[in-house]
């Protein structure tokens, strides 16, 4: 039951970051775009670092090399299918074509949050350290994503208060996914390591398909160097967590 409490608390913490969208209102557009791109760079590094430094090594302790990479590939393909079939994409500038309608944005964000909840649940069921690492990586990614999603809702005609409310409700779906994941996974007698490998594949897909392409759009050398440095900082942060015993 302790695992369930940790899982619920972690998913609620992730949901709370839906309120980060208020900064979209407070910041000037130029500063917002610059800040968002920096956060995207940090997020890309954190997700890749989380996959390579924590999730994959942990899964490798129980899986053979062949099975490990098969499940990583399954995760990569699964997230690709989710993106294409459900039209879920991460929006970081508030004007994504795929999020032309606010309700589609909410639907896609809800699916994404539900999957986040499942990933959090499976990670904590392996061990609480991996759960903390996974939650940390998801939170870092939530910040630029919520910037974009909030901007989409405002652009789609939502008032600021209504956008915050619906964004938070969408964020709470992570809690539903986490609780469902706990009861489903904990009642099945199998090794959860393959779920970490699948989550790692999803992290790699999101970072390589959605985040890094955003970073590549920056053509100015100075800003590009800043973004690359922040990307490396994200990797370093995840690596250093090993020294704090979170691995």
N, C-alpha and C positions, 0 to 999 in steps of 0.2 A: 504493500500500500504506500510505502514511502516513495517508491518510484512514481506512482500515480500523482502524488502531491508535487513532486519535482517537475513532472511532465506538465501538469496544469499550470504551475507557476511560470515555467519557461515559456509556454505558449501564450499565456496572458502578457508576459513581458514583451514578447514579439508583437502582440496585438496593440499594445500601448503606443508603439512607435508609429501607428497610423496617424497619430496627432501631430507628427512632425510636419505634416502638410501645412500647418498654420504659418510656417516660415515662408511658404510660397507667397503668401499675402504680404508679409512684412518686408521681404527682400526685393530689391530692384531686379528687373529681368536680367540685366547684364551680370550682376553679381550672382543671381540664382543659377544661370547657365554655367558660370565658372565654377561655382561651388558644387553643383550637381556632377559635373564632369570629374572633379577631383574625388568626390565620393564614389562615383562609378569606378574609378581607377582603384581606389582602396578596396571596394567590394570585389572586383575581379581578382585582385591579389589574394584576398582573404578566402574566397571560394576555392581557388586553385590550391592555395596553401592548405586549407582544410582537407581537401581531397587527397593530396599527395603526402602530407605530413601526419595526418591523423586517421582519416577514414580508411584509406587503402591499407596502410600498415596494420591497423587493428583487424581489418577483415582478413588479411593475409595470415594471421595467426591460426585461423581455423579453416581457411580455404586453400586448395591447391592453386598454383599459379594459373593453370588453365581456367579453373572455375572462377577465380578472382577476376580475371580480365574479361571473361564472358559476362559476368554480372555487371561490371563497370560499363561494358558496351551496351548491355540491356538497359541500364539506367540512362545512358546517353541517347539511345534510340527512343526510349519511352518518353523522355522530355521533348524530343523532336516531334513525336506523334501528338503529344498534348498541345504543343504549340500550333501545329498545322490543323489538327482536327477541331480543337476548341477555340482556335484563334486567340490563344493567350500569348502575349508578348510583353516583355518588360519595357515600359515607356519611361524615358528619362528627360524629355523636354516638354512634355505636356501637349504635344502636337503629333503623336504617332498616328499614321494612317489607319492602322489596325484598330485603334481606339477612337475612331471617328465619332462613335456614339457613347455617351456616358454610361448607359446601361450595359453595353458590351464590356466596357472597362471594368465595371463592378463585377460582372459575371466572371471575367477572366481573372480578376484579382482574387475573387472568392475561391476559384479552383486552385490557384497558386497557394493561397493561405491554407487551404485544406491539406494540400500535399506537404507544405511546411510542417503542419501538425503531425502528419504521419511520420515524417523524417525525424522530428524531435522525439516522438514516442519510441520509435525503433532504436534510436541512438541511446536513450536513457536505459532501455531494456538490456542493451549490451553492457554498459556500465555508465555510472554517473559522470565520469570524466569526459567520455566521448559525447555524452549528452550536452554537457556545458560547452564543449568546443563547437559542436554543431549549432547550438543555439546562438553562440557568439557570432559565428559566420553568417547565420541567417539574419541576425539583427543588423550587422554591418550592411548587408545587402538590402534590407528593408528601407533604409534611410533614403537612398536615391530613388528607389522604386516608388516610395510613397510621395516623394516630391512630384514625380511624373504623374502618378495616378490622381493626386489631388488637383493638379493643373488641368488634367483631362476633364474632371467633373466640373470645374469652374468654367472651362471652355465650352462644356456641353450644356450650360445653362443653370447649373446648381448654384444656390446661394452658398456663401462660405460656411455658415453653420450647418446647412444640410449636407454639404460635401464632407465636412468633418464627421458628422454623425454616420453617414452611410459608409465612409471609409473605415470608421471604427467598427461598425457592424460587420463589414467584410473581413476586417482583421480578426474578429472574434471567431470566425470560421476555423482559424488555426486551432483554437481550443477544442472545437468539435472534432477536428481531424486527429488531434493528439489523444483525446479520450477514447475515441473509436479505435485508433491504432493500438492503444494500450490494451484494451479488452480483447481485440482480435488477435494481436500478436502474443500476448501473455497466455492466452488459452490454447495456443498451438505449441506443441512440443517439438521445437526444432531450433537449430542454431541460427541466431539472428544476424550473423556476420554477413550473410549475402545481402541483407538489406542495407548495410553500410556501403557495400560495394556499389549497389544500385544508386544510393544517395550520392556517392562520389561521382558516378557517371553523370548524374543530373547536375551537380555542381560544375563539372567540367563543361557540360553543354551550355549552361546559362552563361558562364564566364566567356567561353569562346564564341558563342553565337550571338549573344545580346550585348555583353559588356565591352569586350575588347574592340569590336567594330566601332563602338561609340568613341573609344579613345583614339582610334585611328583616324577619325574624321578631323581631328585637330591638326592643322597644317603648320601653325607657327612653331618654330623650333623651341623657343623659350617655354611656351605652355606645354609642348609635347614632352620636354624634359621633366617638367614638374609632374605631369601625369604619369610618366614612366617611373619617376622616383616614388610617387605615392603608391603605384602598383607594386613596386618592390617592397615598399614599407608594409603593405598588406601581407605579402609573402613572409616577410621577416617576423611580423607580429605572430602569425600562426606557428612559425618555426620556434620562436622563443617560448611559446606556451609549453613546449616540451620540457623546458627547464624549470617550470613551475609545477611539474608533476601532472599536468593535464594532458596525458596521452597514454 
